């Protein structure tokens, strides 16, 4: 059994840390005999403990830039330890512009974008083509993001973004950002991929559909079933064909256990959108999750479809059905890969 030391105020699981469903069991299985410190926020005193591994799952949307810089000064001596998602690279999580800068420098495809302080800065970059997205750089799930496809929505979006920047700009390096919208559709639905990388392994991936610009799981509706299967077949093909690039996208940010968001354009070209360490899989006996899937536990129509068609779907889209919906297998594969990666990794940071 591993020893897990908790740092931070939130206590949920029987191990005393906020671990997701089946995460604790699989962490224990693959890190047996080791001491693993689990953090959702930085604790310089706890870092002094002689742990074998340090597992970080921060809320980078609420950690401020000044907090992070303070922690770095206190903890620089600890960077040469074995980390799952080293916190010195937190700024690359959710801060899309930070990830984009790295990706563009090494050839990982991502959308054209600009960071702007004034409307003059924005118009100096913008070529007048619609649609675009106006957003805060460090929010997810469509929050503080505005789809712009006309002069009227442009003016409204810029005004709303100004308000958000003044009132909702907590977190690492909050900035106003404009992004070229990547247009795609299957049967009239927008779609995107969420792909899970652990160590050197693409563990799983799944497609999300929407009738709106923001393609995430909760927008699934009855009538999308056939399109959902096609999109998830495309996601599995992408994961298999582009494994090296997907892993490179994560490692280039100094991270090793992430959910990666990817969009394909109408010609099938990929664009990497962001990474998230806290990708949602649900918590047992919390939030009313609906076993065996936990997430998605909603929408109800998607859960019904997945349960009623188990026999066929696990053959058609096995990576989704077996490696994502089965959370025990998800974390089994993830921590097996992470332990192997960490033990083989040559740490050069000081």
C-alpha positions in Angstrom: 0.0 0.0 0.0 1.3 3.5 -0.8 1.5 6.2 1.7 -0.4 9.3 0.4 0.2 12.5 2.2 -2.4 15.2 1.7 -1.7 18.9 1.4 -4.4 21.4 1.0 -7.8 22.1 2.6 -10.1 19.8 0.7 -10.6 16.3 2.1 -13.0 13.9 0.3 -11.7 10.3 -0.1 -10.8 7.8 2.6 -7.2 8.4 1.8 -7.6 12.0 2.9 -7.1 13.6 -0.5 -9.4 14.6 -3.3 -8.8 11.6 -5.6 -11.2 10.7 -8.4 -13.2 7.5 -8.7 -10.8 4.5 -8.8 -7.8 6.9 -8.8 -6.7 5.9 -5.2 -6.9 2.2 -5.9 -4.9 2.4 -9.1 -2.4 4.8 -7.5 -1.9 2.3 -4.7 -1.5 -0.6 -7.2 1.2 1.0 -9.3 3.1 3.0 -6.7 3.0 0.2 -4.1 5.6 0.7 -1.4 6.2 4.3 -2.3 5.4 7.6 -0.5 3.3 9.8 -2.8 2.5 13.4 -1.7 -0.7 14.7 -3.3 -1.3 18.4 -3.8 -4.1 20.5 -5.0 -2.2 23.6 -3.9 1.4 24.4 -3.0 2.7 23.8 0.5 6.3 24.6 1.0 6.5 23.0 4.4 5.0 19.7 3.2 7.4 19.7 0.3 10.3 19.3 2.7 9.1 15.7 3.4 11.2 13.0 1.7 8.5 11.6 -0.6 9.3 9.4 -3.5 6.8 11.1 -5.8 4.9 14.3 -5.8 1.4 14.3 -7.5 0.0 17.7 -8.4 -3.5 18.5 -9.5 -3.8 22.2 -9.1 -6.7 24.6 -9.8 -4.7 26.8 -12.1 -7.8 29.0 -12.7 -7.6 30.1 -9.0 -3.9 30.1 -8.4 -2.7 33.7 -8.9 0.5 34.6 -10.7 2.0 36.2 -7.6 1.3 33.0 -5.6 3.0 30.9 -8.1 6.1 33.1 -8.3 6.3 33.0 -4.5 6.1 29.2 -4.5 8.8 28.9 -7.1 11.2 31.0 -5.0 10.6 28.7 -2.0 10.6 25.4 -3.8 13.2 25.7 -6.6 15.4 23.1 -4.7 12.6 20.5 -5.1 12.2 20.6 -8.8 14.6 17.7 -9.3 12.3 15.3 -7.5 9.8 13.0 -9.3 6.7 15.0 -10.1 3.4 14.2 -11.8 2.8 17.6 -13.4 5.5 19.8 -12.0 4.0 23.0 -10.6 6.7 25.2 -12.1 4.8 24.5 -15.4 1.3 25.3 -14.1 1.1 28.4 -16.2 0.8 26.2 -19.3 -2.4 24.7 -17.9 -5.5 26.7 -18.9 -3.5 29.7 -19.9 -4.0 29.0 -23.6 -1.6 31.6 -24.8 1.3 30.1 -22.8 0.6 26.7 -24.3 0.2 28.2 -27.8 3.6 30.0 -27.6 5.4 26.7 -26.8 3.4 24.7 -29.4 4.0 27.2 -32.2 7.7 27.2 -31.5 8.0 23.4 -32.0 5.5 22.8 -34.7 2.5 21.6 -32.7 -0.5 23.0 -34.6 -2.8 25.4 -32.7 -5.1 28.3 -33.8 -3.9 31.8 -34.7 -4.4 34.1 -31.8 -3.5 37.4 -30.2 -3.3 38.9 -26.8 -4.6 42.4 -26.6 -5.0 45.2 -24.1 -7.0 47.6 -26.2 -9.4 47.5 -29.1 -6.7 49.1 -31.2 -4.4 46.1 -30.5 -7.1 43.7 -31.5 -7.9 45.5 -34.8 -4.2 45.6 -35.6 -4.2 41.7 -35.5 -7.7 40.9 -36.9 -8.0 40.4 -40.6 -11.8 41.1 -40.6 -12.7 37.4 -41.2 -15.4 35.8 -39.1 -15.9 33.8 -37.0 -13.6 34.4 -34.1 -13.6 33.7 -30.3 -13.1 36.4 -27.7 -12.1 35.0 -24.4 -10.1 35.2 -21.2 -7.1 33.1 -21.7 -7.4 31.0 -18.5 -11.0 29.9 -18.4 -12.5 26.6 -19.7 -15.9 25.1 -20.7 -16.9 28.2 -22.6 -16.8 30.5 -19.6 -15.8 34.1 -20.4 -15.7 33.2 -24.1 -17.8 34.8 -26.8 -18.5 33.6 -30.3 -18.3 36.4 -32.8 -19.7 36.2 -36.3 -20.9 39.7 -37.1 -20.1 43.4 -36.4 -22.9 43.4 -33.8 -21.6 40.4 -31.9 -18.1 41.8 -32.1 -19.0 44.9 -30.3 -21.0 43.0 -27.7 -18.2 40.5 -27.2 -15.5 43.1 -26.7 -17.7 44.9 -24.2 -18.4 41.7 -22.3 -14.8 40.7 -22.3 -13.8 44.1 -20.9 -16.2 43.4 -18.1 -14.9 39.9 -17.5 -11.3 41.1 -17.4 -12.1 43.6 -14.7 -14.2 41.3 -12.6 -13.3 37.7 -13.4 -9.5 37.8 -14.0 -8.4 35.6 -11.1 -5.9 32.9 -11.8 -2.5 32.7 -13.5 -1.8 35.5 -16.0 -5.3 36.5 -16.9 -5.4 38.2 -20.3 -7.8 39.2 -23.1 -7.4 36.9 -26.0 -8.8 36.6 -29.6 -8.6 33.2 -31.4 -9.4 32.3 -34.9 -12.4 29.9 -34.8 -11.7 26.4 -36.2 -14.8 25.5 -38.2 -15.9 21.9 -38.5 -19.0 19.8 -38.5 -20.4 16.3 -38.8 -24.0 16.2 -39.9 -24.3 19.9 -38.8 -22.8 19.4 -35.4 -19.6 20.9 -34.0 -17.2 18.5 -32.4 -13.9 18.3 -30.5 -11.7 15.7 -28.9 -10.6 15.3 -25.3 -7.5 13.0 -25.2 -5.8 11.7 -22.0 -2.0 11.4 -21.9 -0.1 9.7 -19.1 3.7 9.5 -19.4 4.5 8.3 -22.9 1.0 6.8 -23.5 -2.2 8.1 -25.1 -4.6 6.3 -22.7 -7.9 7.2 -24.3 -9.8 9.9 -26.1 -13.4 10.8 -26.7 -15.4 13.1 -28.9 -17.9 15.8 -27.8 -20.8 17.2 -29.9 -22.8 20.3 -29.8 -25.2 22.3 -31.9 -23.3 25.4 -30.7 -19.7 26.4 -31.1 -18.7 24.9 -27.7 -18.5 21.2 -28.2 -18.5 19.5 -24.7 -20.2 16.4 -23.4 -23.1 18.1 -21.6 -24.5 19.4 -24.9 -25.3 15.9 -26.3 -28.9 15.6 -27.3 -31.2 12.9 -28.6 -30.7 12.5 -32.4 -26.9 12.8 -32.1 -26.3 9.1 -31.6 -25.0 8.1 -35.0 -22.9 11.3 -35.3 -21.5 10.6 -31.9 -20.3 7.2 -32.9 -18.7 8.5 -36.1 -16.9 11.3 -34.2 -15.6 8.9 -31.6 -14.4 6.6 -34.4 -12.5 9.6 -35.8 -11.1 10.4 -32.4 -9.8 6.8 -31.9 -8.2 6.9 -35.4 -6.6 10.3 -34.5 -5.2 8.9 -31.2 -3.7 5.9 -33.0 -2.3 7.8 -36.0 -1.0 10.9 -34.1 0.3 9.4 -30.9 3.8 10.9 -31.1 2.4 14.4 -31.7 -0.1 14.2 -28.9 2.5 13.1 -26.4 4.9 15.8 -27.7 2.2 18.4 -27.1 2.0 17.5 -23.4 5.7 16.9 -22.7 6.7 20.2 -24.4 4.7 22.0 -21.7 6.7 20.3 -19.0 3.7 18.1 -18.0 3.1 14.4 -18.0 -0.6 13.6 -17.1 -3.1 15.8 -18.9 -6.4 16.0 -20.7 -5.6 17.5 -24.2 -8.3 19.2 -26.2 -8.0 18.9 -30.0 -10.2 20.1 -32.9 -10.0 18.9 -36.5 -10.9 21.4 -39.3 -13.0 20.4 -42.3 -9.9 19.0 -44.1 -9.0 16.9 -41.1 -6.1 19.1 -39.9 -5.6 19.0 -36.1 -5.4 22.1 -33.9 -4.4 21.7 -30.2 -6.5 23.9 -27.9 -5.5 23.4 -24.3 -4.4 21.0 -21.6 -6.1 20.3 -18.3 -4.8 18.2 -15.4 -8.1 18.0 -13.6 -10.0 16.4 -16.4 -13.3 15.2 -15.0 -14.1 11.5 -14.4 -16.3 11.9 -11.3 -16.0 11.0 -7.6 -17.6 8.0 -6.1 -20.5 8.8 -3.7 -20.2 12.5 -4.6 -22.2 14.9 -6.8 -24.8 12.2 -7.6 -22.6 10.5 -10.3 -24.4 7.7 -12.1 -22.3 4.4 -12.0 -20.8 2.7 -13.9 -19.8 5.7 -15.9 -19.6 8.6 -13.3 -18.8 11.0 -16.1 -20.7 11.2 -18.3 -23.4 10.9 -15.7 -25.3 13.4 -17.8 -26.9 14.1 -20.2 -29.5 11.4 -19.5 -29.9 10.7 -23.2 -26.2 9.9 -23.6 -26.1 7.6 -20.6 -29.1 5.7 -21.9 -27.5 5.3 -25.3 -24.2 4.0 -23.9 -25.9 1.5 -21.6 -28.4 0.2 -24.2 -25.7 -0.3 -26.8 -22.8 -1.6 -24.8 -22.3 -4.8 -26.8 -21.9 -3.0 -30.1 -20.2 0.2 -28.9 -17.4 -1.6 -27.1 -16.5 -3.2 -30.4 -16.9 -0.1 -32.6 -15.2 2.4 -30.3 -13.2 0.3 -27.8 -10.8 3.1 -26.8 -13.8 5.2 -25.7 -15.9 2.5 -24.2 -13.2 0.5 -22.5 -10.5 3.1 -21.6 -12.7 6.1 -20.8 -16.0 4.9 -19.5 -14.3 2.2 -17.4 -12.6 4.5 -14.9 -10.8 1.6 -13.2 -9.1 0.7 -16.5 -8.5 4.4 -17.2 -6.4 5.0 -14.1 -4.9 1.5 -14.2 -3.4 2.3 -17.6 -2.5 5.9 -16.6 -0.6 5.1 -13.4 1.2 2.1 -15.0 2.4 4.4 -17.7 3.3 7.2 -15.3 5.3 5.0 -12.9 7.3 3.6 -15.8 7.8 7.0 -17.3 8.9 8.6 -14.0 11.3 5.8 -13.2 12.9 6.0 -16.6 13.0 9.9 -16.8 16.3 11.6 -16.5 15.8 14.7 -14.5 18.0 17.6 -15.4 16.1 20.5 -13.8 17.6 22.1 -10.7 
